[in-house]
Amino acid sequence: MNWSAILYENGQFKSYTQEHGIAVAVCVAIALTLVLLAKYRFTQEQSRNAITIILGIGLLLQITKPFITLAAGSFDIREDLPFHLCNAMIILMPFIMYYKWRKFWGIAFFWVIAGTLQALFTPSLEESFPHHEFFRYWAVHAFLPFAGVFAMQIYGWRITWKDMVNSMIGLNIFALLVTPINLFLGSNYLFLMAKPQVKTIFDLLGPWPYYILSLEVLMVFVFSMLVLLFNADKLLKRAN
């Protein structure tokens, strides 16, 4: 095995290529397979263990990232700590799902659906297969939204307007906590100090710091749409 290809940066990943499409297709296939197994084959206990194991893979890839980059001589404290939202959530989500912490799931749902889904289709990824960051990126950004939908399908949980408000407050608190870390380290966690270097949805939201305000407005809109979308059946019943 060519370990150098796994350890050392190649900077060759390009969005909307065959590699991008295959990565998304594999993630979707894994998610659908596990949902079907959990729905029709697994017991509740087996379903809980299965989603925890899947998320645990993402957790393992995340917490080993600093050690792998250290081994490769590319560790950067400004980039490799888990202060981006998705990287922090993959550490917490296995425990949320295993212990069935409904309240924290309700807060995290909006972050992992709105945040990570756009990361699947407009990835801020630079490293191509078989670099370790390639696997970590797709595991984190695919398994997190899957966990949100999984709890709805298997646990029967529903998001509420209260969850939405708590999620918005929580996200702003997290941003406030990360800001002094960025200022101290000269980092750009949560992309609070600058846009990603690759093309993402941030490019449509204006220059810094105005895109942060645009994100706040967009957050209200997207989160509201999620509440309506995932409660559409209730709304239709009331209308009838």
C-alpha positions as CSV (number, residue, x, y, z in Angstrom):
1,M,0.0,0.0,0.0
2,N,1.2,3.5,-0.9
3,W,1.0,5.1,2.6
4,S,2.3,8.4,1.2
5,A,-0.9,8.8,-0.8
6,I,-2.9,8.4,2.4
7,L,-0.7,10.7,4.5
8,Y,0.4,13.5,2.2
9,E,-1.7,16.2,0.7
10,N,-2.4,16.1,-3.0
11,G,-4.8,19.0,-3.5
12,Q,-6.5,17.2,-6.4
13,F,-10.2,17.0,-5.4
14,K,-12.5,18.9,-7.8
15,S,-16.2,19.4,-7.2
16,Y,-18.8,18.0,-9.7
17,T,-16.4,15.4,-11.1
18,Q,-16.9,11.7,-11.2
19,E,-15.1,11.3,-7.9
20,H,-17.5,13.7,-6.3
21,G,-20.5,11.9,-7.7
22,I,-19.2,8.5,-6.6
23,A,-18.6,9.7,-3.1
24,V,-22.1,11.1,-2.7
25,A,-23.6,8.0,-4.3
26,V,-21.8,5.7,-1.9
27,C,-22.9,7.8,1.1
28,V,-26.5,7.7,0.0
29,A,-26.4,3.9,-0.6
30,I,-25.0,3.3,2.9
31,A,-27.7,5.6,4.4
32,L,-30.5,3.9,2.6
33,T,-29.3,0.4,3.3
34,L,-29.0,1.1,7.1
35,V,-32.5,2.8,7.2
36,L,-34.1,-0.2,5.5
37,L,-32.3,-2.7,7.8
38,A,-33.3,-0.7,10.8
39,K,-36.9,-0.4,9.7
40,Y,-37.5,-4.0,8.6
41,R,-34.8,-6.2,10.1
42,F,-33.2,-4.8,13.2
43,T,-34.7,-4.5,16.7
44,Q,-34.7,-1.1,18.4
45,E,-31.5,-2.1,20.2
46,Q,-29.8,-3.2,17.0
47,S,-30.8,0.0,15.3
48,R,-29.4,2.1,18.1
49,N,-26.1,0.1,18.0
50,A,-25.9,0.3,14.2
51,I,-26.3,4.1,14.0
52,T,-23.8,4.5,16.9
53,I,-21.2,2.4,15.1
54,I,-21.7,4.3,11.8
55,L,-21.2,7.6,13.7
56,G,-18.4,6.1,15.7
57,I,-16.5,5.6,12.4
58,G,-16.8,9.3,11.7
59,L,-15.8,10.1,15.3
60,L,-12.7,7.9,15.0
61,L,-11.6,9.5,11.7
62,Q,-12.1,13.0,13.3
63,I,-10.2,12.4,16.5
64,T,-7.3,10.7,14.7
65,K,-6.9,13.6,12.2
66,P,-4.5,15.7,14.4
67,F,-2.3,12.6,14.9
68,I,-2.3,11.7,11.2
69,T,-1.4,15.2,10.2
70,L,1.3,15.3,12.9
71,A,2.7,12.0,11.4
72,A,2.6,13.6,7.9
73,G,4.3,16.8,9.2
74,S,1.3,18.8,8.0
75,F,-0.5,19.5,11.3
76,D,-1.8,23.1,11.5
77,I,-3.4,24.2,14.7
78,R,-5.4,26.7,12.7
79,E,-7.1,24.0,10.7
80,D,-6.9,20.6,12.4
81,L,-8.8,21.2,15.7
82,P,-12.5,20.2,15.8
83,F,-13.9,23.7,15.9
84,H,-15.8,23.6,12.6
85,L,-19.4,22.8,13.3
86,C,-19.5,19.5,11.6
87,N,-16.2,18.4,13.2
88,A,-17.5,19.2,16.6
89,M,-20.9,17.5,16.0
90,I,-19.4,14.2,14.8
91,I,-17.8,14.0,18.3
92,L,-21.1,14.6,20.1
93,M,-23.6,12.9,17.8
94,P,-22.7,9.2,18.6
95,F,-23.5,9.9,22.3
96,I,-26.7,11.8,21.4
97,M,-28.0,8.9,19.3
98,Y,-26.8,6.1,21.6
99,Y,-28.4,7.6,24.7
100,K,-31.3,9.0,22.8
101,W,-30.9,12.6,24.0
102,R,-34.0,14.0,22.2
103,K,-33.5,17.6,23.3
104,F,-29.9,17.7,22.0
105,W,-30.9,15.9,18.8
106,G,-33.5,18.6,18.2
107,I,-30.8,21.3,18.5
108,A,-28.3,19.4,16.4
109,F,-30.8,18.4,13.6
110,F,-30.8,21.8,12.0
111,W,-27.1,22.1,12.1
112,V,-26.4,18.7,10.6
113,I,-29.1,19.0,7.9
114,A,-28.6,22.6,6.8
115,G,-24.9,22.7,7.4
116,T,-23.7,19.3,6.2
117,L,-26.0,18.8,3.3
118,Q,-24.7,21.9,1.5
119,A,-21.2,20.5,2.3
120,L,-22.0,17.4,0.3
121,F,-23.0,19.3,-2.8
122,T,-20.6,22.3,-2.5
123,P,-17.7,20.6,-0.7
124,S,-14.9,22.6,0.9
125,L,-12.5,19.6,0.3
126,E,-9.1,19.8,-1.4
127,E,-7.7,16.3,-1.0
128,S,-8.6,13.5,-3.4
129,F,-8.9,9.7,-2.8
130,P,-7.1,8.0,-1.1
131,H,-6.0,10.8,1.2
132,H,-7.2,10.3,4.8
133,E,-9.0,13.7,4.7
134,F,-11.1,12.5,1.8
135,F,-12.5,9.6,3.9
136,R,-12.9,11.9,7.0
137,Y,-14.7,14.6,5.1
138,W,-17.3,12.3,3.5
139,A,-17.8,10.2,6.7
140,V,-18.5,13.4,8.7
141,H,-20.7,15.2,6.2
142,A,-22.7,12.2,5.2
143,F,-23.2,10.4,8.5
144,L,-24.4,13.5,10.4
145,P,-27.4,14.4,8.3
146,F,-28.2,10.7,8.1
147,A,-28.3,10.5,11.9
148,G,-30.9,13.4,11.9
149,V,-33.2,11.6,9.4
150,F,-32.5,8.2,11.0
151,A,-34.0,9.4,14.3
152,M,-37.1,10.5,12.6
153,Q,-37.6,7.2,10.7
154,I,-36.6,4.8,13.4
155,Y,-37.2,6.7,16.7
156,G,-40.2,8.6,15.5
157,W,-38.8,11.9,16.6
158,R,-40.1,15.2,15.1
159,I,-38.6,18.6,15.1
160,T,-40.5,21.6,16.5
161,W,-40.4,25.4,16.3
162,K,-38.9,25.3,19.8
163,D,-36.1,23.0,18.5
164,M,-35.4,25.6,15.8
165,V,-35.1,28.5,18.2
166,N,-32.9,26.5,20.5
167,S,-30.7,25.5,17.5
168,M,-30.3,29.1,16.4
169,I,-29.4,30.3,19.9
170,G,-27.0,27.4,20.3
171,L,-25.3,28.1,17.0
172,N,-24.7,31.7,17.8
173,I,-23.3,30.8,21.2
174,F,-20.9,28.4,19.6
175,A,-19.8,31.1,17.1
176,L,-19.2,33.5,20.0
177,L,-17.0,30.8,21.7
178,V,-15.1,30.1,18.6
179,T,-14.4,33.7,17.7
180,P,-11.8,34.4,20.4
181,I,-10.1,31.1,19.4
182,N,-9.9,32.3,15.8
183,L,-8.4,35.7,17.0
184,F,-5.9,33.9,19.2
185,L,-4.8,31.3,16.7
186,G,-5.2,33.3,13.6
187,S,-7.6,30.5,12.4
188,N,-10.8,30.5,10.5
189,Y,-13.0,28.0,12.3
190,L,-16.6,28.2,11.3
191,F,-15.5,30.4,8.5
192,L,-16.1,33.4,10.7
193,M,-13.0,35.3,9.6
194,A,-13.0,34.6,5.8
195,K,-14.8,32.5,3.2
196,P,-13.6,28.9,2.3
197,Q,-10.9,28.9,-0.3
198,V,-12.9,26.7,-2.6
199,K,-16.2,27.6,-4.2
200,T,-19.2,27.2,-1.8
201,I,-22.5,28.8,-1.1
202,F,-20.6,31.4,0.8
203,D,-19.6,33.0,-2.5
204,L,-23.3,34.0,-3.1
205,L,-23.6,35.8,0.3
206,G,-21.4,38.9,-0.1
207,P,-18.0,39.9,1.2
208,W,-16.7,39.5,4.8
209,P,-18.2,40.3,7.3
210,Y,-21.5,40.8,5.5
211,Y,-21.8,37.2,4.5
212,I,-22.1,36.4,8.3
213,L,-25.2,38.5,8.5
214,S,-26.5,37.0,5.3
215,L,-26.0,33.6,6.9
216,E,-28.1,34.6,9.9
217,V,-31.0,35.6,7.6
218,L,-30.5,32.4,5.5
219,M,-30.5,30.3,8.7
220,V,-33.9,31.6,9.7
221,F,-35.3,30.8,6.3
222,V,-33.7,27.4,5.9
223,F,-34.5,26.3,9.4
224,S,-38.1,27.4,9.0
225,M,-38.4,25.4,5.8
226,L,-37.0,22.4,7.5
227,V,-39.7,22.6,10.2
228,L,-42.4,22.9,7.6
229,L,-41.0,20.2,5.4
230,F,-40.6,17.6,8.1
231,N,-44.0,18.3,9.6
232,A,-45.8,18.5,6.2
233,D,-48.0,15.5,7.0
234,K,-49.3,17.1,10.2
235,L,-50.0,20.3,8.4
236,L,-51.9,18.5,5.6
237,K,-54.0,16.6,8.2
238,R,-54.9,19.9,9.9
239,A,-55.8,21.5,6.6
240,N,-58.1,18.6,5.8
